């Protein structure tokens, strides 16, 4: 076979050899062998404690977008792309933002009736302020109203109402009630800082904010916990604006919802889905009780400030970062976004201009030939799955056919993003200016609101993806029975048109097969497959549960039942992708290899599979939280588990039957 000596292949080879630890026997611990030196080559940074290949790839994609937004180019006046670039630049212009300080926000606050300490506080109509906040600033202090698919018919959309998202975590989030007063104190000092930054005198601010905090606390207590709502079947309670007016009378529902969903015309018979009617009744009683003073006005303005403060100068950013760190520690992506200005600006630009950025990056990283190659590979993986289903003993013929018809696929990006003329039309009324970031954010919030409202009239508008096209995470959409693979994944080290196919099938092929199995995973739950041979199925699932419960990591055991569906998709996905690769080899006798690697194609397939799981070692306390929360097994076991169920793997790495990676007993569901 011809060696692949293009730049892409040589970079990949260097990458694979750099992370491999050849002193470890692949038959003893394949993860240690294939990925053992990854940690040494990826230093832990302050902000990213647990980093993995996906994080690294996402960062590369974000840096490409950063470059595209910053490269000097001729702006086409009025184009959506021109507006996105202008918005990004207004966010990056920190000199201008610092110079303006809190002034732009103070002016906005006065326009919605002001509060005691930024000018004359006049008595305002509570419902009037609420309408302005919802319609103009996309701010929802008392309840969240949005458009989403109906539970009875997912192809139609309906207005849905739920409790608001509170910035202060509710008491119910804390097992140790003793810690909660500290949380309230931290949040109180954050609100005090905002009040002072907006020009409030210390003593007045303190009193006013104490009242507002007390109100927030009372409002949170009215929320019904999600589990209780599920048990009592409270989600998707179908009602109308008329009934809402009767049950929660302090809100002027028609005017408020009309403001929120402008330009769509509503009337009192408008159908609404409510997710917590008890909360809305309690909220209405609370508003009634607090209506006399200025507390409701202060609370609403605090919500507006919370929503808009990310667009203000560094004093507001620092206060926000401090709050986040005290409540959640220094970890996570939000911490990252706050640490670098460009990340924050990219994140804000993506929120408002996602299709524009999607089109820019797709043109850059996802040529048509890559898309076609990815689609061909997917159809080979799907064919291999169908052949596998024909051999599954626990399925009857009808279930087998149902499973085969289950999933469609979307690869790369939604088709609509390449229609730039339509995109320009969508953004035509949006005005973006060079020198005022806060007003740009306000203009975008209003545009987002109106685009959402139009989904009530055009249900097909809801076919948006749940991830950005430059994202690195695939998913299965139950509503549309579709597996989605964004363009951001089809890059080195997962996939490249010039790579040996073994690399592409070992990484992206396994991911594709894994997601396809998720589309049919409900059959694995015996109750949902009445026609299946239950005994044969249970034998397979019990085997997997027991296999994973024998594993431990850093002294912590794995819960085989909790991780069962993911482990089944990992083990099945590996076997199906390998079969698809063997089918590809039959058709294309010629396979490129990596020069001087000393690896056969088949070995390269398995090395590529393991490299998808490269991860920094997670600290024990983080690992304990991961095991409680995440239905996946930890990455080292997502390599060891599936491979020790593979006879093909053992054959190609010459593992004897006494080695840990080649146990005599192997588990399969698919």
Secondary structure, 3 states (H helix, E strand, C coil): CCEECCHHHHHHHHHHHHHCCCCCCCCCCHHHHHHCCHHHHCCCCCCCCCCEHHHHHHHHHHHHHHHHHHCCCCCCCCCHHHHHHHHHHHHHCHHHHHHHCCHHHHHHHHHCCCCCCCCCCCCCCHHHHHHHHHHHHCCCCCEEEEEEECCCCCCCEEEEEEECCCCCCCHHHCCCHHHHHHHHHHHHHHHHHHHHHCCCCHHHHHHHHHHHHHHHHHHHHCCCCHHHHHHCCCCCEEEEHHHHHHHCCCCCHHHHHHHHCCCCCCCCCCEEEECCHHHHHHHHHHHHHHCCCCHHHHHHHHHHHHHHHHHCCHHHHHHHHHHHHHHHCCCHHHHHHHHCHHHHHHHHHHHHHHHHHHHHHHHHHCCHHHHHHHHHHHHHHHHHHHHHHHHCCCCCHHHHHHHHCCCEEEEECCHHHHCHHHHHHHCCCCCCCCCCHHHHHHHHHHHHHHHHHHCCCCHHHHCCCCCCCCCCCCEEECCCCEEEEEHHHCCCCCCCCCCCHHHHHHHHHHHHHHHHHHHCHHHHCHHHCCCCCHHHHHHHHHHHHHHHHCCEECCEECCCCCCHHHHHHHHHHHHHHHHHHHHHHHHCCCCCEECCCCCCHHHHHHHHHHHCCCECCCCHHHHHHHHHHCCCCCHHHHHHHHHHCCHHHHHHCCCCCCCHHHCCCCCCCC
